[in-house]
Amino acid sequence: MKKFLTVFALTAGFSANVMAADFPKVCEEYFELAAEWLEKSGQQGEVQKAALDVIKQQFAEVPKDAQEEACKQALVEIKKALGK
């Protein structure tokens, strides 16, 4: 959980107008694993959906040319957190 929160916090510092984002494939993979992690940590239903929305919003604020790299780093950490 600590690693996930670290990755989560790293993405929180970016600021820009948030618009609907078309994320790279690696980001979609990260979002799927983040949902799995949230479910395993006991977050379900609306709480899980809200948490995923925040994660996606924060990645949407990352410049397009940096999203893939940010998601790759987050994916590595979420896999470690899930023991994968």
N, CA, C and O atoms as a DFTB+ gen file, in Angstrom:
336 C
 N C O
     1  1       0.834      -1.187       0.000
     2  2       0.000       0.000       0.000
     3  2       0.878       1.251       0.000
     4  3       0.576       2.233      -0.678
     5  1       1.955       1.203       0.759
     6  2       2.828       2.366       0.857
     7  2       3.392       2.746      -0.510
     8  3       3.454       3.926      -0.854
     9  1       3.803       1.744      -1.290
    10  2       4.347       2.015      -2.617
    11  2       3.279       2.600      -3.525
    12  3       3.543       3.531      -4.286
    13  1       2.076       2.053      -3.446
    14  2       0.979       2.566      -4.274
    15  2       0.707       4.023      -3.935
    16  3       0.529       4.852      -4.827
    17  1       0.676       4.327      -2.665
    18  2       0.407       5.700      -2.253
    19  2       1.531       6.632      -2.680
    20  3       1.291       7.801      -2.983
    21  1       2.763       6.117      -2.705
    22  2       3.880       6.925      -3.182
    23  2       3.687       7.278      -4.646
    24  3       3.844       8.436      -5.033
    25  1       3.349       6.288      -5.462
    26  2       3.095       6.533      -6.885
    27  2       1.919       7.475      -7.037
    28  3       1.949       8.397      -7.853
    29  1       0.893       7.241      -6.254
    30  2      -0.301       8.085      -6.291
    31  2       0.074       9.530      -5.966
    32  3      -0.390      10.460      -6.625
    33  1       0.901       9.710      -4.966
    34  2       1.307      11.059      -4.563
    35  2       2.183      11.719      -5.619
    36  3       2.106      12.932      -5.814
    37  1       3.009      10.944      -6.298
    38  2       3.862      11.506      -7.348
    39  2       3.041      12.131      -8.461
    40  3       3.427      13.155      -9.025
    41  1       1.920      11.520      -8.774
    42  2       1.090      12.041      -9.860
    43  2       0.239      13.212      -9.402
    44  3      -0.296      13.944     -10.234
    45  1       0.104      13.402      -8.107
    46  2      -0.776      14.449      -7.591
    47  2      -0.226      15.854      -7.804
    48  3      -0.986      16.822      -7.785
    49  1       1.064      15.976      -8.004
    50  2       1.662      17.292      -8.149
    51  2       1.430      17.969      -9.486
    52  3       1.668      19.171      -9.608
    53  1       0.983      17.253     -10.472
    54  2       0.766      17.840     -11.786
    55  2      -0.534      18.623     -11.798
    56  3      -1.548      18.167     -11.270
    57  1      -0.502      19.810     -12.405
    58  2      -1.727      20.584     -12.490
    59  2      -1.928      21.075     -13.908
    60  3      -1.007      21.578     -14.551
    61  1      -3.145      20.918     -14.377
    62  2      -3.564      21.377     -15.709
    63  2      -5.063      21.185     -15.775
    64  3      -5.655      20.560     -14.895
    65  1      -5.666      21.710     -16.797
    66  2      -7.092      21.475     -16.972
    67  2      -7.303      20.012     -17.303
    68  3      -6.620      19.454     -18.162
    69  1      -8.248      19.397     -16.621
    70  2      -8.508      17.985     -16.836
    71  2      -9.606      17.840     -17.870
    72  3     -10.681      18.431     -17.768
    73  1      -9.297      17.039     -18.860
    74  2     -10.262      16.758     -19.909
    75  2     -10.331      15.247     -20.040
    76  3      -9.496      14.527     -19.491
    77  1     -11.321      14.777     -20.763
    78  2     -11.407      13.342     -21.012
    79  2     -10.113      12.914     -21.686
    80  3      -9.671      13.543     -22.647
    81  1      -9.514      11.857     -21.190
    82  2      -8.209      11.453     -21.695
    83  2      -8.290      10.131     -22.434
    84  3      -9.052       9.235     -22.072
    85  1      -7.494      10.036     -23.466
    86  2      -7.293       8.790     -24.184
    87  2      -5.930       8.289     -23.735
    88  3      -4.899       8.747     -24.226
    89  1      -5.930       7.348     -22.798
    90  2      -4.693       6.912     -22.166
    91  2      -3.969       5.857     -22.997
    92  3      -4.603       5.085     -23.717
    93  1      -2.632       5.825     -22.897
    94  2      -1.863       4.751     -23.526
    95  2      -2.264       3.401     -22.926
    96  3      -2.799       3.334     -21.819
    97  1      -1.999       2.344     -23.666
    98  2      -2.373       0.993     -23.230
    99  2      -1.783       0.647     -21.860
   100  3      -2.450       0.015     -21.041
   101  1      -0.553       1.052     -21.613
   102  2       0.086       0.752     -20.331
   103  2      -0.675       1.402     -19.176
   104  3      -0.716       0.852     -18.075
   105  1      -1.274       2.559     -19.418
   106  2      -2.070       3.217     -18.376
   107  2      -3.331       2.412     -18.086
   108  3      -3.726       2.250     -16.931
   109  1      -3.956       1.912     -19.144
   110  2      -5.161       1.101     -18.951
   111  2      -4.832      -0.146     -18.133
   112  3      -5.611      -0.556     -17.272
   113  1      -3.671      -0.747     -18.410
   114  2      -3.240      -1.910     -17.632
   115  2      -3.037      -1.519     -16.167
   116  3      -3.430      -2.255     -15.262
   117  1      -2.424      -0.366     -15.942
   118  2      -2.233       0.124     -14.580
   119  2      -3.576       0.331     -13.881
   120  3      -3.742      -0.054     -12.724
   121  1      -4.527       0.936     -14.581
   122  2      -5.842       1.190     -13.976
   123  2      -6.523      -0.118     -13.576
   124  3      -7.162      -0.190     -12.526
   125  1      -6.388      -1.156     -14.412
   126  2      -6.973      -2.462     -14.080
   127  2      -6.347      -3.029     -12.806
   128  3      -7.050      -3.531     -11.929
   129  1      -5.024      -2.944     -12.715
   130  2      -4.353      -3.458     -11.518
   131  2      -4.633      -2.588     -10.296
   132  3      -4.711      -3.095      -9.177
   133  1      -4.784      -1.292     -10.504
   134  2      -5.141      -0.409      -9.389
   135  2      -6.517      -0.786      -8.848
   136  3      -6.734      -0.786      -7.636
   137  1      -7.442      -1.106      -9.746
   138  2      -8.777      -1.539      -9.318
   139  2      -8.681      -2.840      -8.524
   140  3      -9.357      -3.010      -7.509
   141  1      -7.840      -3.749      -8.994
   142  2      -7.629      -5.014      -8.278
   143  2      -7.048      -4.751      -6.889
   144  3      -7.489      -5.335      -5.900
   145  1      -6.056      -3.866      -6.830
   146  2      -5.442      -3.534      -5.549
   147  2      -6.458      -2.906      -4.599
   148  3      -6.512      -3.255      -3.419
   149  1      -7.260      -1.981      -5.115
   150  2      -8.281      -1.335      -4.284
   151  2      -9.272      -2.362      -3.752
   152  3      -9.680      -2.304      -2.592
   153  1      -9.655      -3.302      -4.611
   154  2     -10.593      -4.340      -4.186
   155  2      -9.974      -5.199      -3.088
   156  3     -10.629      -5.510      -2.093
   157  1      -8.714      -5.582      -3.270
   158  2      -8.032      -6.399      -2.261
   159  2      -7.841      -5.650      -0.951
   160  3      -7.770      -6.262       0.115
   161  1      -7.757      -4.323      -1.027
   162  2      -7.578      -3.537       0.197
   163  2      -8.909      -3.225       0.874
   164  3      -8.952      -2.523       1.885
   165  1      -9.987      -3.749       0.312
   166  2     -11.288      -3.583       0.939
   167  2     -12.129      -2.452       0.386
   168  3     -13.240      -2.222       0.863
   169  1     -11.625      -1.742      -0.608
   170  2     -12.398      -0.654      -1.219
   171  2     -13.333      -1.250      -2.266
   172  3     -12.886      -1.942      -3.181
   173  1     -14.608      -0.984      -2.135
   174  2     -15.574      -1.551      -3.071
   175  2     -16.602      -0.509      -3.464
   176  3     -16.718       0.545      -2.838
   177  1     -17.332      -0.820      -4.493
   178  2     -18.454       0.011      -4.907
   179  2     -18.067       1.429      -5.246
   180  3     -17.112       1.672      -5.983
   181  1     -18.822       2.365      -4.699
   182  2     -18.637       3.784      -5.008
   183  2     -17.282       4.311      -4.538
   184  3     -16.697       5.184      -5.178
   185  1     -16.789       3.784      -3.428
   186  2     -15.487       4.225      -2.925
   187  2     -14.397       3.834      -3.919
   188  3     -13.516       4.636      -4.229
   189  1     -14.459       2.601      -4.417
   190  2     -13.479       2.137      -5.397
   191  2     -13.580       2.957      -6.675
   192  3     -12.559       3.365      -7.229
   193  1     -14.788       3.201      -7.148
   194  2     -14.995       3.983      -8.366
   195  2     -14.445       5.395      -8.194
   196  3     -13.792       5.924      -9.094
   197  1     -14.704       5.998      -7.053
   198  2     -14.212       7.353      -6.791
   199  2     -12.684       7.383      -6.761
   200  3     -12.065       8.300      -7.301
   201  1     -12.082       6.382      -6.131
   202  2     -10.618       6.319      -6.067
   203  2     -10.022       6.164      -7.465
   204  3      -9.027       6.810      -7.792
   205  1     -10.626       5.313      -8.285
   206  2     -10.141       5.137      -9.657
   207  2     -10.319       6.405     -10.475
   208  3      -9.468       6.741     -11.299
   209  1     -11.411       7.103     -10.253
   210  2     -11.636       8.373     -10.955
   211  2     -10.554       9.388     -10.604
   212  3     -10.076      10.118     -11.473
   213  1     -10.170       9.433      -9.332
   214  2      -9.111      10.353      -8.899
   215  2      -7.787       9.970      -9.559
   216  3      -7.055      10.836     -10.040
   217  1      -7.486       8.681      -9.580
   218  2      -6.247       8.213     -10.206
   219  2      -6.224       8.604     -11.682
   220  3      -5.230       9.138     -12.175
   221  1      -7.313       8.336     -12.373
   222  2      -7.380       8.668     -13.802
   223  2      -7.283      10.174     -14.016
   224  3      -6.628      10.629     -14.954
   225  1      -7.923      10.936     -13.163
   226  2      -7.873      12.393     -13.284
   227  2      -6.435      12.884     -13.135
   228  3      -5.985      13.757     -13.878
   229  1      -5.728      12.319     -12.177
   230  2      -4.351      12.746     -11.952
   231  2      -3.449      12.372     -13.123
   232  3      -2.569      13.147     -13.497
   233  1      -3.657      11.199     -13.703
   234  2      -2.867      10.827     -14.873
   235  2      -3.254      11.668     -16.084
   236  3      -2.415      11.925     -16.948
   237  1      -4.492      12.094     -16.159
   238  2      -4.924      12.957     -17.262
   239  2      -4.222      14.311     -17.201
   240  3      -4.053      14.972     -18.225
   241  1      -3.819      14.716     -16.018
   242  2      -3.135      15.990     -15.838
   243  2      -1.664      15.927     -16.246
   244  3      -1.019      16.958     -16.435
   245  1      -1.145      14.716     -16.380
   246  2       0.235      14.544     -16.838
   247  2       0.262      14.853     -18.334
   248  3      -0.619      14.402     -19.066
   249  1       1.256      15.612     -18.803
   250  2       1.337      15.890     -20.241
   251  2       1.312      14.594     -21.058
   252  3       1.899      13.587     -20.660
   253  1       0.631      14.635     -22.194
   254  2       0.458      13.437     -23.026
   255  2       1.775      12.722     -23.299
   256  3       1.838      11.493     -23.243
   257  1       2.819      13.476     -23.590
   258  2       4.096      12.850     -23.932
   259  2       4.778      12.189     -22.733
   260  3       5.742      11.447     -22.916
   261  1       4.311      12.435     -21.534
   262  2       4.890      11.838     -20.328
   263  2       3.983      10.783     -19.694
   264  3       4.398      10.099     -18.759
   265  1       2.753      10.641     -20.189
   266  2       1.809       9.700     -19.580
   267  2       2.297       8.264     -19.625
   268  3       2.208       7.545     -18.630
   269  1       2.812       7.840     -20.769
   270  2       3.235       6.450     -20.890
   271  2       4.331       6.115     -19.882
   272  3       4.266       5.078     -19.222
   273  1       5.324       6.971     -19.759
   274  2       6.411       6.724     -18.808
   275  2       5.894       6.748     -17.366
   276  3       6.297       5.915     -16.554
   277  1       5.018       7.682     -17.047
   278  2       4.446       7.749     -15.696
   279  2       3.668       6.477     -15.383
   280  3       3.751       5.940     -14.279
   281  1       2.913       6.004     -16.364
   282  2       2.127       4.785     -16.153
   283  2       3.022       3.558     -16.033
   284  3       2.731       2.650     -15.254
   285  1       4.113       3.525     -16.804
   286  2       5.052       2.400     -16.695
   287  2       5.614       2.323     -15.279
   288  3       5.688       1.245     -14.690
   289  1       6.008       3.468     -14.741
   290  2       6.553       3.496     -13.385
   291  2       5.496       3.081     -12.365
   292  3       5.781       2.317     -11.443
   293  1       4.287       3.583     -12.532
   294  2       3.201       3.230     -11.614
   295  2       2.864       1.750     -11.723
   296  3       2.563       1.101     -10.722
   297  1       2.914       1.215     -12.946
   298  2       2.615      -0.196     -13.167
   299  2       3.620      -1.084     -12.445
   300  3       3.238      -2.087     -11.842
   301  1       4.892      -0.727     -12.499
   302  2       5.927      -1.489     -11.792
   303  2       5.615      -1.519     -10.298
   304  3       5.693      -2.574      -9.668
   305  1       5.266      -0.381      -9.737
   306  2       4.993      -0.298      -8.297
   307  2       3.721      -1.043      -7.901
   308  3       3.689      -1.703      -6.863
   309  1       2.674      -0.943      -8.717
   310  2       1.422      -1.629      -8.361
   311  2       1.612      -3.143      -8.462
   312  3       1.028      -3.896      -7.683
   313  1       2.428      -3.590      -9.423
   314  2       2.718      -5.025      -9.524
   315  2       3.466      -5.504      -8.286
   316  3       3.188      -6.586      -7.770
   317  1       4.414      -4.699      -7.807
   318  2       5.130      -5.053      -6.574
   319  2       4.158      -5.129      -5.403
   320  3       4.224      -6.052      -4.591
   321  1       3.261      -4.158      -5.322
   322  2       2.292      -4.124      -4.219
   323  2       1.368      -5.333      -4.253
   324  3       0.932      -5.823      -3.212
   325  1       1.074      -5.811      -5.465
   326  2       0.193      -6.971      -5.617
   327  2       0.968      -8.287      -5.592
   328  3       0.365      -9.360      -5.619
   329  1       2.294      -8.213      -5.542
   330  2       3.108      -9.423      -5.542
   331  2       3.130     -10.119      -6.886
   332  3       3.195     -11.347      -6.952
   333  1       3.078      -9.344      -7.959
   334  2       3.076      -9.926      -9.313
   335  2       4.398      -9.711      -9.994
   336  3       4.580     -10.132     -11.137
